[in-house]
Amino acid sequence: MKDWMLKYTPVLLISFFFYAMIDTTHSRAIGDIIFEWLGIPAWSDGCQGTHISIFVFMLLIFIVF
């Protein structure tokens, strides 16, 4: 069990972090929803500007990698 967790936990985390950055026409990015739940704006200027969750989740991807 421990061997399985060491192999697949980083892959699952990276997959979640990547999906949290994706914004489609059918759904908002999960990262935006998480940031709004925490009270942090997801964009630098309302609903436009720099997408802050991209930087945060990209940093987490590099940390896990």
N, C-alpha and C positions, 0 to 999 in steps of 0.2 A: 504494500500500500504506500509506504513511504517513497519507494522508487517511482511509482506512478505520479505521486504529487510533485516530486522534484522535476519530472519530465514535462508534465502538462500544465502545471499551475502558471509558469511564465507565459506559455502560449495562450492560455485563456485570458490572462490579464492583459497582454498586448492586444489580443483581439477585442476585448471590451474597450480598452482605451482608444483603439482606432475607430471602433464603431461610435464611441462617444463624440468624436469629432465630425462625423458625417452628418450633413444636413441635406435632406432630400425634399422633393416637392410634396411627398406624402406624409412626412413626419419631421418634427424638429430634432435637432441633435440632442442626444441624451445628456451630453455635457452642459448644454444650455439649461436643460431642466434641472440638473443637479445644482448649477450655479444659482439659478433663480430661487430654488428651494433654500439655499444657504443665505440668500439675500445679497449675492454678489452679481453685478451686471455681467452678462455674457458677451456683450459688445461694448466697445470703447465709447460709442456715441449713440446710445439708445438701441435701435435695431439695425445699425449700420456701423461701418468703421472696421476696426480690427477685431477679429474673432478671438477673444482672449482664451477660450477653452482650447483652441488649437495649440497654443504655446504651453499651457499647463499639462495637457494630456500627452503632447509630444515629449515633454520633459519626463513624464512618468514612464513613457515607452522606453526612452533611453536608459532610465534608471533600472527598469526591469531587465532590459536586454543586457 
